[in-house]
Amino acid sequence: MLQVVHNLFSHPGLRKLFLKLRYPLIILIVILLALIMKPQMLLAGFLVSMFGEFIQVWSFASLVKNEELTARGPYVMVRNPMYLGRYFLVLGVIILPGNIYIVVIYTVFYYFYMVNRVKREESRLAKILGQPYQDYCQRTNPFWPTFSRLFNKEVWFWSWRVCFMNNGHWNFFSAIIVWVIIYGYLNYFSLPFGG
């Protein structure tokens, strides 16, 4: 059964269809979530999202894509920190309704998306970066961070040049803008005269 789900997430035709429909689907999901968001969940959602955004930007400040093996910054602890950060970034919005079922559905969907996307990506990177990348994969977990490496000096790597090169600043500003809109929406519609 699980293999059937993995095959669906890896099917080239379905992936192309999803790419074409992703923005309307995202807009539809945001509208549905907006109808059931709870203002009391705003701070928790924001903090979870900003935790994920920090991981994302830290990844952007460490990664030189497709040119060199990146084994610094969060990549010392985990092979795919950007996907981990993205999970928490979106989870912050997903928890706004305060519904555990929505969180579980999102987590299961994201798991299958992430595992299958990473499998394709790592296969491509193994061809580009060769044996050093394969050695890196052998010693570094794909999704669960090795926290004992937190005190490795390479973990504390941060390059503003690399961050800007990867558009990490735009990623951060976009996340803040989304949260300003959510804050405004929740405050406007939670007022007795709002709407």
N, C-alpha and C positions, 0 to 999 in steps of 0.2 A: 504493500500500500504506500509506504513512504517513497519507494522508488518511482511510483506513478506521479506523485506530487513533485519530486525532483525533476522528472522528465518534463512535466508541464512548465516548470520554472526555467528549464533549459531549452525549451522548444524554440527554434529560431523564428518561426512564424508568429507564435504568441508573443515573443519578446518584441518583434517589430510592431505588432498591433498595440501592445502596451505603450511603446514609445510614442506612437501616434496619438493615443488616447490619454496619455498620462496627465496632461494639464487639465482637460475637462474632468477627469476622474478626481484629481486633487482638489479642484474647485468644488465639485460635488461633495466630497468628503468634508472639506472645510465648512461648507454651508450646513451640512448635517450636524457636524460637531458644534457649530455656532448656536444652533437651536437648543442644545442641551448643556452648554458650558455652565459651570457654577463659579460665581465670582470668588467664593471662599477657597477655590483650588488654584487661584491665580499665582500666589507666591510659590507654592510647591511646584507648579508647572514651570514657572519661570526659572527657578533654581535648577530643576532637573535639566531643562533645555540649555541653560547657560553652562552647566557641567559638560554636556555634550558638545556645545560650541567651543569650549576651552580645548577639549580633546581634538576637535576638528582643526582649530587654528594652530594648535601646537603641531599637529601633523603637517599642515601646510607650511609651517616654519621649519620643517625638518626634511621634507621630501623633495628630491630632484627626480622628477618623473622620467622613467624610461631611459635614463642616461647613466645612472650609477646606483649601486646597491645602497639603500638607505638603511643603516643600522645605527641610528642615533635618535635622540628625542624619544617619543613614545614607541618608536619602532624597535627599541631595545627590549621592551617588555612584551610586545605583542605585534604580530605581523600586519594586522589590519586595523590599526587604531582609528582610521578615518571612518570606517563602517561602524565601529563601536560608538564613536562620537555621534555619528548621524542617528544611530538608534536612540540615544538619549536626547538628542536635539528634538527629534520628532515626538518622542515619548512625552516630553513636557507638554506638548499640545494635546496629545492623546489622553492624558490624565485629567484634563480640565473638566470633562463631564463627571468625573468621580465614579466611573463605572468599570469594575474589574474585568467584566467580559470584553469590553472594547480593548482594554490593555492586553488581555490574553490573545485576542484575535490579531491585534497589531503585532505582538511579539512573535506569534507563530508565522504570520505572513512574512515579517522581516527576516526571521531565521531562514526560511526557504529562499527568499530573495538573496540574502547575504551569502549563504553557503554556496549557492550555485553561481552567483556573480564572481565570488572570490576564486572558485575552482577554475573558471574560464580565465580570469585575470592572472592567476598564479601560473597557469600553463603558458600563457603568453610571456610573462616575465622570466620564466625559466629559460625560454628560447633566447630572449634578449640578453639576460644577465649571466646565464650559464651556471657553472658549478658553484661559484660563490653564493649565488642566490639559493641554490639547492641546499648548500651547507647551512645557510641562514634559516631556511625552512625547517631543517632537522633540529635546530636548537631553540627555535622560537615558536611558541604556540600561535595558532592562527587567530583565535578570538579571545581566549581567557588570558589576561595579563599575568606575567610572572612578577609578582610584587617584590620578591627578594632582590630583583635587579634595580629597584627604585633608587638605590644608593650608588649605582654605577655612574661615573661622571659623564658618560655619553648621554644618559637620560636627560640631563639638564641642558641639552643643546637647544638653541633657539637662534634663528637667523631672520632678521627683518627683511633682508634682501630676498631670501627664499620665500618668505611669507608673502611679500608683495608680488613676486614672480608667479606664485600659485593663486593669486587673488584672494588670499586669506582675509584681507581687510574688507573686501566686498562681501565675503561670506558672513563675517561678523556684523557688518552694518545691516545686511539683509535680515539677519536673525533679530537684531534689535528693532528694526522697523516692523517686522511681523509682531513682535511682542508689544510695541507701542500701539499698533492697530488693535490687537486683542484686548489690551488694557482699556483703550478708548471704547471699544465695542461693549465690553462687559460693564464699564462704568455708565455708559449712556443707557443701555438697556436694563440695568439694574436699578436706575433711579425711578421713583414712583411716576414721574411725568415723562420719562424717556419713551421713545418709540412712538 
